[in-house]
Amino acid sequence: MRGGCRSEDDNGRIGYHRGRESRLERRSNIKDNINWRRHRTACPFYREDWNVEGALYRCICLLDMPPVTREEQDLCMKSRNGCWRFKKKAAKPAALRAS
């Protein structure tokens, strides 16, 4: 069992926290909207807004780090368990330790 208190955010997601704010509250910078499209295989923070004037859609990241290039968007669409940027940062120190 994790240490800390169990809490529920505005969207009904349950998280654990120690101290004043939960990890979810610290990471989520943009409030979710029910009109934004979610994808089953995409990052849990990735959304698309299909109601945009003058464009087909708009990419939204709830962590305020939207994909800029097509390659970044592909990574967002493939990282179902979390943000690929955090996984990439965690993998770098392991690679440095191996050499």
C-alpha positions as CSV (number, residue, x, y, z in Angstrom):
1,M,0.0,0.0,0.0
2,R,1.2,3.5,-0.8
3,G,1.8,6.0,1.9
4,G,-0.2,9.1,2.1
5,C,-3.9,9.9,1.8
6,R,-6.4,8.8,-0.9
7,S,-8.2,11.6,-2.7
8,E,-10.5,12.0,-5.7
9,D,-10.1,14.8,-8.2
10,D,-12.9,16.7,-10.1
11,N,-13.1,14.0,-12.8
12,G,-13.5,11.1,-10.4
13,R,-9.9,9.8,-10.7
14,I,-8.4,8.5,-7.5
15,G,-4.9,9.4,-6.5
16,Y,-2.7,9.3,-3.5
17,H,-1.0,12.3,-2.1
18,R,1.3,13.4,0.7
19,G,1.0,16.9,2.0
20,R,-1.1,19.6,0.3
21,E,-1.5,18.5,-3.3
22,S,-1.6,15.2,-5.2
23,R,0.7,14.2,-8.0
24,L,-2.2,14.5,-10.4
25,E,-2.8,18.1,-9.3
26,R,0.8,19.1,-9.7
27,R,1.1,17.6,-13.2
28,S,-2.3,18.7,-14.7
29,N,-2.0,22.3,-15.8
30,I,-5.0,22.4,-18.2
31,K,-8.6,21.5,-17.0
32,D,-10.1,18.7,-19.0
33,N,-13.1,19.3,-21.2
34,I,-15.8,16.7,-22.1
35,N,-15.9,17.9,-25.7
36,W,-12.3,17.0,-26.4
37,R,-11.7,13.7,-28.1
38,R,-9.6,11.0,-26.4
39,H,-8.0,8.0,-28.0
40,R,-7.7,4.6,-26.5
41,T,-4.1,4.0,-27.4
42,A,-2.9,7.6,-26.8
43,C,-1.3,9.2,-23.8
44,P,-3.9,9.8,-21.0
45,F,-3.1,13.5,-21.1
46,Y,-3.6,13.8,-24.9
47,R,-6.8,15.3,-26.3
48,E,-8.0,16.6,-29.7
49,D,-10.5,19.5,-30.2
50,W,-12.4,18.9,-33.3
51,N,-14.4,22.1,-33.0
52,V,-11.8,24.5,-34.3
53,E,-12.4,27.2,-36.9
54,G,-10.0,27.2,-39.8
55,A,-8.4,23.9,-38.9
56,L,-9.2,20.2,-38.9
57,Y,-8.4,19.7,-35.2
58,R,-6.2,21.1,-32.4
59,C,-3.9,18.9,-30.3
60,I,-4.2,19.5,-26.5
61,C,-1.9,18.2,-23.8
62,L,-3.3,18.4,-20.2
63,L,0.3,18.8,-19.0
64,D,0.7,21.9,-21.2
65,M,3.3,20.2,-23.5
66,P,1.4,19.7,-26.8
67,P,3.1,17.9,-29.7
68,V,4.8,20.3,-32.1
69,T,5.8,17.9,-34.9
70,R,4.2,14.9,-36.5
71,E,6.8,12.6,-34.9
72,E,5.9,13.9,-31.4
73,Q,2.2,13.5,-32.1
74,D,2.9,9.9,-33.2
75,L,4.7,9.3,-29.9
76,C,1.7,10.8,-28.0
77,M,-0.6,8.5,-29.8
78,K,1.5,5.4,-29.0
79,S,2.2,6.0,-25.3
80,R,-0.9,4.6,-23.7
81,N,0.5,4.3,-20.1
82,G,1.8,7.9,-19.7
83,C,3.7,10.8,-21.3
84,W,6.6,9.6,-23.5
85,R,8.6,12.6,-22.4
86,F,8.8,11.3,-18.8
87,K,9.7,7.8,-20.0
88,K,12.5,9.3,-22.2
89,K,13.9,11.3,-19.3
90,A,13.8,8.2,-17.0
91,A,15.6,6.0,-19.7
92,K,18.5,8.4,-20.1
93,P,20.1,7.9,-16.7
94,A,19.8,4.1,-17.1
95,A,21.7,4.3,-20.4
96,L,24.4,6.5,-18.8
97,R,24.9,4.0,-16.0
98,A,25.4,1.1,-18.4
99,S,28.3,2.8,-20.1
